[in-house]
Amino acid sequence: MSKVFIQQFTFATILCLLTQPVKAGWDLQRQIDLRGQWLIEIGDNADFAQLEYDDSKWETITVPGSWENERFPGYNGYAWYRKHFLFPEKMNTSHLYLKLGKIDDVDEVYLNGHRIGGMGKLPPDYKTAWDEKRRYKLDADLLRIGKENVIAVRVYDGGGAGGIVRNDVGVYTRLDILELTLDLSGKWKFAADTTLDCVQPDFDDSHWNEIAVPSVWEKAGYPDLDGIACYRKTIQLPLSAVNDKLVLLLGKINDFDEVYFNGMLIGQKGEFPIGGRTPESHKLDERNYFIPPHLIQPDTDNVIAVRVYDMGKHGGIYEGYVGIATRDAFMRYDKRRKND
């Protein structure tokens, strides 16, 4: 495999344009206010996540707010929250997010019995995420339109204040939207790997763990990881995609990246450090890479591999759009953002 894919001049020109930094703001509009009274139960039971679980005897608590200040002074450990709410029949289900503010310390979040997100790491390898804002995408397929829905939040508090403690809580529509041909946020295969083998399309990643993208990997179960790691995602694209001219968006990456599509390098930001050299980080730059059409295999598996080098502290594909958009849609979005 050739490490550097040599583009024609037109590809190189497009690539240079698309790798310029782009702001990734979040313009959110609240649709359903979930502040106020929630149900709470101390302890830990997997059944608490289920839609049909009988929570009629649970206590109530005000959200947001610390459980220690209201119901359970001095309590550290597990508790579950549940919230029943009606999703209106006429509400648009596109681009919906659940905001839960900040949670002290670790959470797993379920919608109608399906896990939709979580931050931090539960015991025995406990890692707090008390300072992270929780924003989880709501899949329209999981919503019960015109019916009662249930959000269940499993919380572990390792000390101090506990619970869904502060900031806005509700269902929001995201307004600053780039229309993606394929949304790649969510679960990717992930492992600390220092070799190039992981970028090969036929590499066996079945033994790898999964990680939420975007997220800081220290907050998603890898608190001590510095250096090189590899992400992999297998996707399918229709035949029409070959003619659409596509852009791969990977948000912001801390600190450096090499991005491969079906084993060929299509873009990178910075160079992986060699020896004792410490280059300048590219953690604030958006990664947007043109996908050469002849690399796309329509109606079958395509493999995206992203090697990331983290110099320390936070690492990974941590913020912004992660997906595939047409070049025209991306350029319109890019122009609109720069004019804001």
Sequence and secondary structure as in RCSB ss.txt:
>XXXX:A:sequence
MSKVFIQQFTFATILCLLTQPVKAGWDLQRQIDLRGQWLIEIGDNADFAQLEYDDSKWETITVPGSWENERFPGY
NGYAWYRKHFLFPEKMNTSHLYLKLGKIDDVDEVYLNGHRIGGMGKLPPDYKTAWDEKRRYKLDADLLRIGKENV
IAVRVYDGGGAGGIVRNDVGVYTRLDILELTLDLSGKWKFAADTTLDCVQPDFDDSHWNEIAVPSVWEKAGYPDL
DGIACYRKTIQLPLSAVNDKLVLLLGKINDFDEVYFNGMLIGQKGEFPIGGRTPESHKLDERNYFIPPHLIQPDT
DNVIAVRVYDMGKHGGIYEGYVGIATRDAFMRYDKRRKND
>XXXX:A:secstr
  SS    HHHHHHHHHHTS       EEEEEE  EEEEEEES  GGGGSTT   TT EEEEESS HHHHT TT 
 EEEEEEEEEE  TTS  TTEEEEEEEEESEEEEEETTEEEEEESB TTS B  TT EEEEE  GGG  TTSEEE
EEEEEEE SSS EEEEEEEEEEEE S    SEE  EEEEEE   SGGGGSTT   TTSEEEEESS GGGTT TT 
 EEEEEEEEEE  TTHHHH EEEEEEEEESEEEEEETTEEEEEES    TT      TTSEEEEEE GGG  TTS
EEEEEEEEEE SSS EEEEEEEEEEEHHHHHHHHHHHHH 
